[in-house]
Amino acid sequence: MEPAPPQRSFDAALVRQFVKYGVVGASNTALTVATYSIGVWIGVPYLISLLVGYIPGGLNSYLLNRHWTFDAGHLAHSRSGTRFAIVQSCAILANLGLLYLMVHHLHVEKIAAEVIVIVPVVAITFFINRTWTFGPRAGDPIASPPAAR
């Protein structure tokens, strides 16, 4: 009797989706950091600049992730939009807390601290958005993965 072939642990569809999320995240980050930096440079308090910076980044993120990353354009905005707003709000609060800690307790420069903090926040929100915000509801038929684009 031959041993079973080794199981592949590599999920190409998941990796492709994460890469798309990363591309969207890079564009969100650029919008957020640009808005944040302009605010800081013109004298707006850095925590307020961050909140303002999340507006264009958040809108960009919702639209691109809904339609391109997670192929969830069929979901009602009332469902996915509300869930996205909840996830985004939690991400903002985590970002603010970590940013404050880095600036005031670790003495990291304000703009560098924001760039550092974005990394763990993005990684965590990917999985939450994938499974909860844009994922299938309980009882929904399991759809085949979208074709590679």
N, C-alpha and C positions, 0 to 999 in steps of 0.2 A: 504494500500500500504506500503510495507516494504522499509526502507531506503536502498540505495545502499551500498554494502559492501565497507569498507574503501579501498582506493587505496594504493597499496604497493609503497613506494617511494624508496625501496631498490633495486638496480640494481646489481644483483649478477655478471653478466658478466662484468660490468664496474669495480666492486670491484676486481674481479679476474685479470682483465687486469692491474689495478693500482698496485696490489700486484706484478705481473710479472715485471712491470716497476720499482717497488721498488727493486726487486731482481737484475735486470739488473743495476739499479742505484747504488746499493751497490757495485757491482763488478766494475763499472766505477769509483765510488768514491775511492775504494781501490786502483785501478790503478793510478788514478789522484793524490790522496794524497800521495801515496808512491813515485811516481816520483817527485812531488812537494817537499816533505820532503827531499828526497835525494839531490835535487838541492839546497835547502836552507842550508842543513847541510854541503854541500861541498863548499858553498860560492857563488852560482849563485844568482843574485838578485831575490827576491821573486816573482816579477811580471813576470819575464822571466821564472822562474821555473813553475809558474802556466800555462803559455802558452805551455811550453813543456809537462807538465803533462796532458794537455787536449788531446794530440795526441793518446796515447794508450787508454785512457778512451773513447774518441770519436769514434774510430774505433770499439771498443768493443760494445759501445752503438748502433751504427748504425746496425751492423750485428745481434746482439741479439734481438733488438727491431723490426727490419724488419722481421725476420723469426719467432721469438718466441712470443713476446709480442703482436704485431699487426697483425701477420699472413699475411704479405704484400709482401711475396716473389714474387708474381706475378707482382708487380709493377716494371716498368723499373728503373734501377739505375739512369738513367739520370733525372727522375722525383723525385723519393724519395731521392736519394743521394743529389741532388741540394737543395731540400727543407730542408733536414736534415742539410746540411752545413750552410744554412741561419739561421736556428733555433739555431744551435750550436754556430755560430758566435755571434749572439745576446746574447746567454747565457754567452759566454766567456766575452763579453764586460760588461754585467751586473755584472758578478762575479768579474771582475777586478775593476770596480767602487766601488762596495760594499766592496771588500777586502781592497782597498786603504782607503776608509772612515773609516773602522773599525780599521785598523792598525794605520793610521796617526792622526785620529781625536778622536777615542774612545779608543785608546791605548790598543787594544786587541792583545794578542800574535799572531804572524803570522800564525802558524799552526792551532791554535784554531779558529782564525777568518775564515780561509778557511772552516773548518768543519761546522761552523755556517752558513756561506753564502750559502753553497750547498743546504740547506733545501728549501728555497723559490724558488731558481732557478729550482730545480728538479720538484717541484709541478707545476710551471707554464709551463715548457716545456712538461710535460706529456700531458696536454690538447691541446697544440699547435701541438705536434707530432701526437696525436690521431686523431685530426680532419683535419689537413692540410697536414702534411708530409706523413703519412701512411694511411690517410682516403681516402674514395672513391672520385673520381672526379665527378664534376657535369655531370649528364647524365649517370653515371655508374649505372648499376642495383644494388639495395641494396641486398647485400649478407646476408645470414643467418649467425649468429655469429659462429665462429669456435667452434668445439667441445672442451669440457674441456680436458686438457692434463694432 
